[in-house]
C-alpha cells in the first residue's frame, strides 16, 4: 500500500499511513500472544476494571500485595534512597516513588529481561526520570552491586517481594503455569541457566524428593519423585498429566494443589531462589543506612523461615534494633479481592542507628 498522489499544486506533506491493529482469528483468540488487550491494559481500562471487579488479575498485569502494610512498615520519606529488589510490574515501586519525592531515589531490580523494559517504560511515562528512578537487571542477590552502581552507600528502605509475577504466570511461553500449554521452562531470565525440562531430566529421585519437600512442603514427595525424576517433559501439560497419572486415587482438587506445589518447587530450584534469598539476607544489614527499614514479602514456609531466622539473628547480633514481633498477613478483604495474595506473609526489620 502506498500514499495517494498529491493533487497538482498541493505542496502539503503526505498523510502518514494508518496502521491497523493486528487482526486475529475469531473474537476471542486463545493464544496469549494474540490477545492484544492483555498487552495494552492502559488502552483497555474498561476491560481491566471489569476483570478487577470480578476478583481476578487481568492477564499481562500484576496487582501489588499488601501495599498499605508495606508503606506503613517502610515509612518512605522525601529525599530517601529506596530499593525495590523485585520490581515486577512496578506497583509497589510506583507507590514508593510518590512518597520519595522531592529529592528521593528508587532503584528497581529485576532479573527478567522481558518484563523489566516494560516496567521501566511505564514508570518513565509516569514522570519518574533517571534522577528519581534507576532500573537494574539483576536478581535481589545483586543488591550491594546495585547500590554501588548508583553511587549510594546504603538505602533507607528496602523491599523484597519474593512472589513470582502475574505476567510470568499468565504467559504460557514462560512455562510457569498449567493455565495453558507451553514449554516447560520456568526461568526468570530465559537467557541464563537451563529450563525446568532439562533440570528435571537430570534429577535423581532422592534429589527431587528433597526439592519437593524443601521448596513446597509436598506430602507426596517420595511417590512423585519416583515417577517424575529423570524423565523428559517438553511442555507444562505433559508434566501436569504425568502428576495426575501418578495419583489416580487422589481427587481432582487435591491433585490440582499438588501440581501447583510441584511447579512451585521446580521454579524455585531452577532459579536458585533460596540461594539468592540467603545472599540477600546476609547482605541486608550492611546495605541499610542507620535506622533504615526492610520489608520482605514471602509466599511459602521455606522462604518465611529463612527471613524469620535471619531477622532474629540480626536482632541478637545488634544489626537490627527492632523486628516484626509476628508475621503480617493480608486482610480478609484483600484475600477475597485478590486470591493470589492468600499465601503472602510480611516481615520487617529496622537497622540500628549506630
Order of alpha helices (4+ residues) and beta strands (2+ residues): alpha-alpha-alpha-beta-alpha-beta-alpha-beta-alpha-beta-alpha-alpha-alpha-alpha-alpha-alpha-alpha-beta-alpha-beta-alpha-beta
